[in-house]
Amino acid sequence: MSRTYIDIRRWWLKDENGEPLSVYAVHKTIEGTDNEVTRHTLTRAKEGQLEKANISNLKALARLCSLWSGTEVTVDDLIVEESNERNRNN
């Protein structure tokens, strides 16, 4: 069976040393904005483990990644689909 999930690692914010910011730090920067999602959602998406989400969270994640990267990121860009072959080899 194929696996489909959300992965935002490549757009994740980094500090001045190039190290990824903590989920807590990122959540603090989006708290109270239109793009706010839970820390749990951020954690799962950052780790490439978010397999279920509501549409408003997916749209918020895409908008956040767009802001972070300075380029348009769509929900489709966040979706990773692994083939059956890859799952069998892991």
C-alpha distances in whole Angstrom, upper triangle without the diagonal:
4,7,10,13,17,19,23,24,25,28,28,32,34,38,41,40,36,35,32,33,32,30,34,36,33,33,37,37,35,37,38,37,35,32,32,29,29,29,26,24,25,24,21,21,23,21,17,16,17,14,16,20,22,23,27,25,23,26,28,26,26,30,30,29,31,34,33,32,35,33,31,27,25,22,20,21,20,16,14,11,9,8,5,9,10,8,9,12,12
4,7,10,14,16,19,21,22,24,25,29,31,35,38,37,33,32,29,31,30,28,31,33,31,31,34,34,32,34,36,34,33,29,30,27,27,27,24,22,23,22,18,18,20,18,15,14,15,12,15,18,20,21,24,23,20,23,25,23,23,27,27,25,27,30,29,29,31,29,27,24,22,19,17,18,16,13,10,7,6,5,5,8,8,7,9,12,12
4,7,10,12,16,17,19,21,22,26,28,31,34,34,30,28,26,27,26,24,28,29,27,27,31,31,29,30,32,31,29,26,26,23,23,23,20,18,19,18,15,14,16,15,11,10,11,8,11,15,18,19,21,19,17,20,22,20,20,24,24,22,25,27,26,26,29,27,25,21,19,17,15,16,14,10,8,6,5,7,8,11,9,8,11,13,12
4,7,10,13,15,17,18,20,23,26,29,32,32,28,27,24,25,25,22,26,27,24,24,28,28,26,28,29,28,26,23,23,20,21,21,18,16,17,17,13,12,15,13,10,9,9,6,9,12,15,15,18,16,14,17,19,16,16,20,20,19,21,24,23,23,26,24,22,18,16,13,11,12,10,7,6,4,6,9,11,14,12,11,15,16,15
4,7,10,12,14,16,16,20,22,26,29,29,25,24,21,22,21,19,22,23,21,21,24,24,22,24,26,24,23,20,20,17,17,17,15,12,13,13,10,8,11,10,7,6,5,4,8,10,13,13,16,13,11,14,16,13,14,17,17,16,18,21,20,20,23,21,20,16,14,11,11,11,8,6,5,7,9,12,14,16,14,13,17,18,16
4,7,9,12,12,13,16,19,23,26,26,23,21,18,19,18,16,19,20,17,17,21,21,19,21,23,21,20,16,17,14,15,15,13,10,10,11,8,6,8,9,6,7,5,6,8,9,12,12,14,11,8,12,12,9,10,14,13,12,15,17,17,17,20,18,16,13,12,9,9,9,5,5,6,9,11,15,17,19,17,16,20,21,18
4,6,8,9,10,14,16,20,23,23,19,18,15,16,16,14,18,19,16,17,20,20,18,21,23,21,20,17,17,15,15,15,14,11,10,10,8,5,6,7,4,7,7,9,12,12,15,15,16,13,11,13,13,10,11,14,13,11,14,16,14,14,18,17,16,12,12,10,11,9,6,7,7,10,12,16,18,20,17,17,20,20,18
4,6,6,6,10,13,16,19,20,16,15,12,13,14,12,16,16,13,14,17,16,15,18,21,19,18,14,15,13,15,14,13,11,9,10,9,6,5,8,7,10,10,12,14,14,16,16,16,13,11,12,12,8,9,11,10,7,11,13,11,11,14,14,13,10,11,10,11,9,6,9,10,14,15,19,22,23,20,20,24,23,21
4,5,5,9,11,14,17,17,13,12,9,11,12,12,15,15,13,15,18,17,17,20,23,21,21,17,17,16,16,15,15,13,10,10,10,8,5,7,7,11,12,15,17,17,19,19,19,16,14,16,15,11,12,14,12,10,13,14,11,12,15,15,16,13,14,14,15,12,9,12,12,15,16,20,23,23,20,20,24,23,20
4,6,9,10,14,16,16,12,12,10,13,15,14,18,17,15,17,20,18,18,21,24,22,22,18,19,18,19,18,18,16,13,14,14,11,9,11,10,14,15,17,20,19,21,21,21,18,16,17,16,13,12,14,12,9,11,13,10,9,13,13,14,11,14,14,14,11,10,12,12,16,17,21,24,24,21,22,25,24,22
4,6,9,13,15,16,12,12,10,11,13,13,16,15,12,15,17,15,15,18,21,19,19,15,16,16,17,16,17,15,12,13,14,11,9,12,12,15,15,18,20,18,20,19,19,16,14,15,13,10,10,11,9,6,8,9,6,6,10,10,11,9,12,13,14,11,10,13,14,18,20,23,26,27,24,25,28,27,25
4,7,10,13,14,11,10,7,8,10,10,13,12,9,12,14,13,13,16,19,17,18,15,15,14,15,14,15,13,10,11,12,10,7,10,12,14,15,18,19,18,20,20,19,16,15,16,14,11,11,12,9,7,10,10,7,9,12,13,14,12,15,15,17,14,12,15,16,20,21,25,28,28,25,25,29,28,25
4,7,10,11,9,8,6,6,9,10,12,10,7,11,12,11,12,15,18,17,18,15,15,15,16,14,17,15,12,13,15,13,10,13,15,18,18,21,23,21,23,22,21,18,17,18,15,13,14,13,10,9,11,10,7,9,12,14,16,14,17,18,20,17,15,19,20,23,25,29,31,32,29,29,32,31,29
4,7,8,5,5,4,5,9,11,13,10,10,13,14,13,15,18,21,20,21,18,18,19,19,17,19,18,14,15,17,16,12,15,17,20,21,24,26,24,26,26,25,22,21,21,19,16,17,17,14,12,15,13,10,11,14,16,19,18,21,21,23,20,18,21,22,26,27,30,33,33,30,30,33,32,29
4,5,5,5,6,6,9,12,13,10,11,14,14,13,16,18,22,21,23,20,20,21,21,18,21,21,17,17,20,19,16,18,20,23,24,27,29,27,29,29,27,24,24,24,22,19,20,20,16,16,18,15,12,14,16,19,22,21,24,25,27,23,22,25,26,29,30,34,37,37,33,33,37,35,32
4,6,7,10,10,13,16,17,14,14,18,17,16,19,21,24,23,26,23,23,24,25,22,25,24,21,21,24,22,19,21,24,26,27,31,32,31,33,32,30,28,27,27,25,22,23,22,19,18,19,17,14,15,17,20,23,23,26,28,29,26,25,28,28,32,33,36,39,39,36,36,39,37,35
4,6,9,10,13,17,18,15,16,19,19,18,21,24,27,26,28,26,25,26,26,23,25,25,21,21,24,22,19,20,23,26,27,31,32,32,34,34,32,29,29,29,26,24,25,24,21,20,21,20,16,17,19,22,25,24,28,29,30,26,25,28,28,32,32,35,38,38,34,35,37,35,33
4,7,9,12,15,17,15,15,18,19,18,20,23,26,25,27,24,24,24,24,21,23,23,19,19,21,19,16,18,20,23,24,28,29,29,31,31,29,26,26,26,24,21,22,22,18,17,19,17,14,14,17,19,22,21,24,25,26,23,22,25,24,28,28,32,34,34,30,31,34,32,30
4,6,9,12,14,12,13,16,17,17,19,21,25,24,26,23,22,22,22,19,20,20,17,16,18,17,14,15,18,20,22,25,27,27,29,29,28,25,25,25,23,20,21,22,18,17,19,18,14,15,19,21,23,22,24,25,26,23,21,24,23,27,27,31,33,33,29,30,33,31,28
4,6,9,11,10,10,13,15,14,16,18,22,21,23,19,19,18,18,15,17,17,13,12,15,14,10,12,15,17,18,22,24,23,25,26,25,21,21,22,20,17,18,19,15,14,17,16,12,14,17,19,21,19,22,22,23,20,18,21,21,24,25,28,31,31,27,28,31,29,26
4,7,8,6,7,10,11,11,13,15,19,18,20,17,16,16,16,13,15,15,12,11,15,14,11,13,16,18,19,22,24,23,24,25,23,20,20,21,18,16,18,18,14,14,17,15,12,15,18,20,21,20,22,22,24,21,19,22,22,26,27,31,33,34,30,30,33,32,29
4,5,5,6,9,10,11,13,14,18,18,20,17,16,15,14,10,12,13,10,9,13,13,10,12,15,16,17,21,22,21,23,24,23,19,20,21,18,16,19,19,15,15,19,17,15,17,20,22,23,21,23,23,25,22,20,22,23,26,27,31,33,33,30,29,32,31,28
4,5,5,6,9,10,11,12,16,16,18,15,12,11,10,6,9,10,7,6,10,10,8,11,14,14,14,18,19,18,20,21,19,16,17,18,15,13,16,17,13,14,17,16,14,17,20,22,22,20,21,20,23,21,18,20,21,24,25,29,31,32,29,28,31,31,27
4,6,5,6,9,10,10,14,15,18,15,12,12,10,7,10,12,9,9,13,14,12,14,17,18,17,21,21,20,21,23,21,17,19,20,17,16,19,19,15,17,20,18,16,19,22,24,24,22,24,23,26,24,21,23,24,28,29,33,34,36,32,31,35,34,31
4,5,5,7,9,10,14,14,17,15,13,13,12,10,13,14,11,12,15,15,13,16,19,20,19,23,23,22,23,24,22,18,20,21,17,16,18,18,14,15,18,16,14,17,20,22,23,22,23,23,26,24,21,24,25,29,30,34,36,37,34,33,36,36,32
4,5,5,7,9,12,12,14,12,10,10,11,9,12,12,9,10,13,13,11,14,16,18,17,21,21,19,20,21,18,15,16,17,13,12,15,14,10,12,14,13,11,14,17,19,19,18,20,19,22,20,18,21,22,26,28,31,34,35,32,31,35,34,31
4,5,5,6,10,10,12,10,8,8,7,6,10,10,8,10,13,13,12,15,17,18,16,20,19,17,18,19,16,13,15,16,12,12,15,14,11,13,16,14,13,17,19,21,21,19,20,19,23,21,18,21,23,26,28,32,34,36,33,32,35,35,32
4,6,5,9,10,13,12,9,11,10,9,13,14,12,13,17,16,16,18,21,21,20,24,23,21,21,22,19,17,19,19,15,15,18,16,13,16,18,15,15,18,20,22,23,22,23,23,26,24,22,25,27,30,32,36,38,39,36,35,39,39,35
4,6,9,9,12,10,9,11,12,12,15,15,12,15,18,17,16,19,21,22,21,24,24,21,21,21,18,16,18,17,14,13,16,14,11,13,15,12,11,15,16,19,20,19,21,21,24,23,20,24,26,29,32,35,38,39,36,36,39,39,36
4,6,6,8,6,5,8,10,10,14,13,11,14,16,15,15,18,20,21,19,22,21,18,18,18,15,13,15,14,10,11,13,11,9,12,13,11,11,15,16,18,18,17,18,18,22,21,18,21,24,27,30,33,36,38,35,34,38,38,35
4,6,9,8,5,8,9,10,13,13,12,15,17,17,17,20,22,22,20,23,22,19,18,19,15,14,16,16,12,13,16,14,12,15,17,15,15,19,20,22,21,20,21,21,24,24,21,24,26,30,32,36,38,40,37,36,40,40,37
4,7,8,6,10,11,13,16,16,15,18,20,19,20,23,24,25,22,25,23,20,19,19,15,14,17,16,13,15,17,15,13,17,18,16,17,21,21,23,22,21,22,22,25,25,23,25,28,31,34,38,40,42,39,38,42,42,40
4,5,5,9,12,14,17,15,15,18,20,18,19,23,23,24,21,24,22,19,17,17,13,13,15,13,10,12,14,11,10,14,15,13,14,18,18,19,19,18,19,19,22,22,20,23,26,30,32,36,38,40,38,37,41,41,39
4,6,9,12,15,17,15,15,19,20,18,19,23,23,23,20,22,20,17,15,14,10,10,13,10,8,11,12,10,10,14,14,13,15,18,18,19,17,16,16,16,20,20,19,21,25,28,31,34,37,39,37,36,40,40,38
4,6,10,12,14,12,11,15,16,14,16,19,19,20,17,19,18,14,13,12,9,8,10,8,5,7,9,7,7,10,11,10,12,15,16,16,15,14,14,14,17,17,15,18,21,24,27,31,33,35,33,32,36,37,34
4,7,9,12,10,10,13,15,14,15,18,19,19,16,19,17,14,13,13,10,8,11,11,7,9,12,10,9,12,14,13,14,17,18,19,18,17,17,16,19,19,17,19,22,25,28,31,34,36,33,32,36,36,34
4,7,8,6,7,10,11,11,12,15,16,15,13,15,14,11,11,12,9,6,9,10,7,8,11,11,10,13,15,15,15,18,20,20,19,17,16,15,18,18,15,17,20,23,25,29,31,33,30,29,33,33,31
4,5,5,6,9,10,11,12,14,15,14,12,15,13,11,12,14,12,9,12,14,11,11,15,15,13,15,18,18,18,20,23,23,22,20,19,17,21,20,17,19,21,23,26,29,31,33,30,29,32,33,30
4,5,5,6,9,10,10,12,14,13,12,15,15,13,15,17,15,12,14,16,13,12,16,16,14,15,19,18,17,20,23,24,23,20,21,19,22,21,17,19,21,23,25,29,30,32,29,28,31,31,28
4,5,5,6,9,10,11,12,11,9,12,12,11,13,16,15,11,13,16,14,13,16,18,15,17,20,20,19,22,24,25,24,21,21,18,21,20,17,18,19,21,23,26,27,30,27,25,28,29,25
4,5,5,6,8,10,11,9,7,10,9,8,10,12,12,8,10,12,11,9,13,14,13,14,17,18,17,19,22,22,21,18,17,15,17,17,13,14,16,19,20,24,26,28,25,24,27,28,25
4,6,5,6,8,10,10,9,12,12,11,13,14,14,10,11,13,11,8,12,13,11,11,15,15,14,16,19,20,19,16,16,15,17,16,13,14,16,19,21,24,26,28,25,24,28,28,25
4,6,5,6,9,8,8,12,13,13,15,17,17,13,14,16,14,12,15,17,14,14,18,18,16,18,22,22,22,19,19,17,19,18,14,16,16,19,20,24,25,27,24,22,26,26,22
4,6,5,6,5,5,8,10,10,14,15,16,12,12,15,14,12,14,17,15,15,18,19,18,19,23,23,22,18,18,15,17,16,12,13,13,16,17,20,22,24,21,19,23,23,20
4,5,5,6,5,9,10,10,13,14,14,10,10,13,12,9,11,14,12,11,15,16,15,16,19,19,18,14,14,12,14,13,9,10,11,14,16,19,21,23,20,19,23,23,20
4,6,8,8,12,14,14,16,17,17,13,13,15,14,10,12,15,12,11,15,16,13,15,18,18,18,15,16,14,16,14,11,12,13,16,17,21,23,24,21,20,24,23,20
4,5,8,11,14,14,18,19,20,16,15,18,17,14,16,18,16,15,18,19,17,18,22,21,21,18,18,17,17,16,12,13,12,15,15,19,21,22,18,17,21,20,17
4,6,8,11,13,16,17,18,15,13,16,16,13,14,17,16,14,18,19,17,18,21,21,20,16,16,14,14,13,9,9,9,11,12,15,17,19,15,15,18,18,15
4,6,9,11,15,16,18,14,14,17,17,14,16,19,18,17,20,22,20,21,24,23,22,19,18,15,16,15,12,11,10,12,12,16,17,19,16,14,18,18,15
4,6,7,11,13,14,11,10,14,14,11,14,17,16,15,18,20,19,20,23,22,21,17,16,13,14,14,10,10,10,12,14,17,18,21,18,17,20,21,18
4,7,10,12,15,12,11,15,16,14,15,19,18,18,21,23,22,23,26,24,22,19,17,13,14,15,11,9,10,11,12,15,16,19,17,15,19,20,18
4,7,10,12,10,10,13,14,13,15,18,18,18,21,23,23,24,26,25,23,19,17,13,14,16,13,11,13,13,15,18,19,22,21,19,22,24,21
4,6,8,6,7,10,11,10,13,15,15,16,19,20,21,22,24,23,21,17,15,12,14,15,12,12,14,15,18,21,22,25,23,22,25,27,25
4,6,5,7,9,10,11,13,15,16,17,19,20,21,23,24,23,20,18,15,12,14,16,14,13,16,18,21,23,25,28,27,25,28,30,28
4,5,5,6,9,10,11,12,14,15,17,18,20,21,22,21,18,15,12,9,12,14,13,13,16,18,21,23,26,29,27,26,30,31,29
4,5,5,6,9,10,11,12,14,15,16,18,20,21,20,17,15,13,10,14,16,14,15,18,20,24,26,29,31,30,29,32,34,32
4,5,5,6,9,10,10,12,14,15,16,18,20,19,17,14,12,10,13,14,12,13,16,19,22,25,27,30,27,26,30,31,29
4,5,5,6,9,10,11,12,14,15,16,18,17,14,11,9,6,10,11,8,10,13,16,19,22,24,27,25,24,28,29,27
4,5,5,6,9,10,11,12,14,15,16,15,12,10,8,6,10,11,10,12,16,18,22,25,27,30,28,27,31,32,30
4,5,5,6,9,10,11,12,14,15,15,13,11,10,9,13,13,11,14,17,20,23,27,29,31,29,29,32,33,31
4,5,5,6,9,10,10,12,14,13,12,9,9,8,11,11,8,11,14,17,20,24,26,28,26,26,29,30,27
4,5,5,6,9,10,10,12,11,8,6,5,5,9,8,7,10,14,17,20,23,26,28,26,26,30,30,28
4,5,5,6,9,10,10,10,8,7,8,9,12,11,11,14,17,21,24,27,30,32,29,30,33,34,32
4,5,5,6,9,10,11,10,9,10,11,14,12,11,15,18,21,24,27,30,32,29,29,33,33,31
4,5,5,6,8,8,8,6,9,10,12,10,9,13,15,19,21,25,28,29,26,27,31,30,28
4,5,5,6,5,5,5,8,10,13,10,11,15,17,21,23,27,30,31,29,29,33,33,31
4,6,5,7,8,9,12,14,16,14,14,18,20,24,27,30,33,34,32,32,36,35,33
4,6,8,10,10,13,15,17,14,14,17,19,23,25,29,32,33,30,31,34,33,31
4,5,8,8,12,14,16,13,13,17,18,22,24,27,31,32,29,30,33,32,31
4,7,9,13,15,17,14,15,19,21,25,27,30,34,34,32,33,36,36,34
4,6,10,13,14,12,13,17,19,22,25,28,31,32,30,31,34,34,32
4,7,10,11,9,12,15,17,20,23,26,30,31,29,30,33,33,32
4,7,8,6,8,11,14,17,20,23,26,28,25,26,30,30,28
4,5,5,7,9,12,15,19,21,25,26,24,25,29,29,28
4,5,5,7,10,13,16,19,22,24,23,23,27,27,26
4,5,5,8,10,14,16,20,22,20,21,24,25,24
4,6,8,11,14,17,20,22,20,21,24,24,23
4,7,10,13,16,19,21,19,19,23,23,21
4,7,10,13,16,18,16,16,20,21,19
4,6,10,13,15,12,13,16,17,16
4,6,10,12,10,10,14,15,14
4,7,8,6,7,10,11,11
4,5,5,7,9,10,11
4,6,5,6,9,10
4,5,5,6,9
4,5,5,7
4,5,5
4,6
4
